Amino acid sequence: MKQKSSTTKSALEKTPPSRLQRELSAGIIDLIRSEGLAPGTRLAEVALAERLQVSRTPVRAALKLLARRKLVHAGESRGYFVADTTPAPHKAPPKPSPDETDRLFLAIARDRRAKRLPDEVSERDLMQRYDATRPMVQRVLTKLAEVAAVQRKPGHGWRFQPTLGDTQARDESYRYRLLIEPAGLLEPGFRLDRAWAAEMRRRHQEMLAMRWSDTLSIALYEMNAAFHEGLAAASGNRYLLVAVQQQNRLRRFGNYDWAFGHERVIVNCREHLAILDQLEAGQNEAAAALLRRHLERAAQLKRGPANSNVPSKVT
C-alpha cells in the first residue's frame, strides 16, 4: 500500500502543470517580489485567492507546484511559506498582438449580442470560455472599460453596461438621431473645425484604402462615432453634443461586430466624405440632407440573427 501511494505521488509530480497553475504560480512569485516578503512569511491561501481573483483550490495547486520547484516551502503543519532563496524574476509573457486582442474583443461582442454572455462575468469566466490567458482578458476588459462597455464591480467581477440590444431599441435610436443630428448642422452657432475635418478626411481615405478584415470593425466604429460626435460638437449646442455622445456609448459595443460587409464600409465612408464636402463648401442645408439620407439608409440595414447556440471562437 505504501509503495502504491508513493508511485501515485510520483506520477502526479510528473504531470505537466496546467496553464492556470503556471499563471497563478507566476502571480504568486510576483506578489512575493513586489511586496518584498521576507523568507518564512506565511502565504495565506485566502489572501492569495482574493488578490488573484480565483478560488482557493487553484491557489493551493499553484503553491504545491512552487513547493515542488523549491520556490516556496511547505510548513511542518499546514500552509506554505516564502523560501529562503529569493526567486529569480520570471520572464513576462509576451503581450498579445493587437489582432489577438481585437479577435477576443469581437468574440465577446458577438456573444453579448447573441445573449450568450450574462450581464456579469469574471476574468476567470472569460479565460475559460475563450481559452485566453489572464493578461489578454485583462487587456480586453481594460479596453472595454475605456469605452464604457463594462464597469468593474465592487469586489470581484465585471458588469456589462446597457446597450441597444434589440431591434426596437435600435429603431428608436435611429429615429432619435434623425431628429437631432441633421438639425445640428443648421444650428446658428455651427462652426466647422477645419483641422478636425482634415483629420476625418484622412481617416476615411485610409479606411477606404485598407484591405478589409473583421478586426477592422472596431476601428471602423470608432471612426464613425468620432465623425458624428465631431459634427455635434461643431453645432455649438452642448445638449446636442451630450445626446450624440450618449448614443455613441449605447451603440458602441453592439456595433463593434460589423455584420454588413465591406461594400457597406465603402458606402459609409463615401457618404461621410460627401457630407464633409458640403460643409467645407458652406452648404450646410445640403450637408444636413445628406446626413439625413445617410442615417435613413443605415437604419434600414438588417443585421442577421445571432446564433445563440454556437459560442464565438477566438482563432
Number of C-alpha atoms within 10 A of each C-alpha: 6 7 8 9 10 11 12 11 11 11 10 11 13 8 8 10 14 11 10 18 20 16 17 25 22 18 17 22 21 15 15 18 15 9 9 10 16 15 15 14 14 17 19 14 18 14 12 19 18 14 13 16 16 17 14 17 11 16 25 21 18 23 25 20 20 23 17 13 10 15 20 27 22 19 11 7 6 6 14 22 20 22 20 14 11 16 15 9 10 10 7 7 9 7 11 14 9 9 12 16 20 22 19 23 24 25 19 25 22 25 21 20 22 18 15 18 19 10 13 15 17 16 21 18 14 19 17 12 15 17 13 17 18 17 16 19 23 14 15 20 19 16 16 18 17 11 14 16 22 21 18 16 13 7 8 13 15 18 16 20 16 14 20 20 16 10 11 9 12 16 14 13 17 16 14 14 18 18 12 16 23 22 19 22 27 15 15 10 12 17 14 19 13 10 9 15 19 11 12 20 18 13 18 21 15 11 18 17 10 9 8 14 9 16 20 18 21 19 14 20 20 15 17 19 18 16 21 18 22 19 25 27 23 20 23 18 15 11 12 19 22 14 16 22 19 13 19 21 18 20 20 22 29 20 21 23 22 20 14 12 12 16 9 14 18 15 13 18 20 15 16 20 18 15 19 24 16 16 20 15 9 12 15 21 15 16 23 20 14 19 23 19 15 17 16 15 11 13 16 10 11 10 10 8 8 14 14 15 10 10 16 20 15 17 8
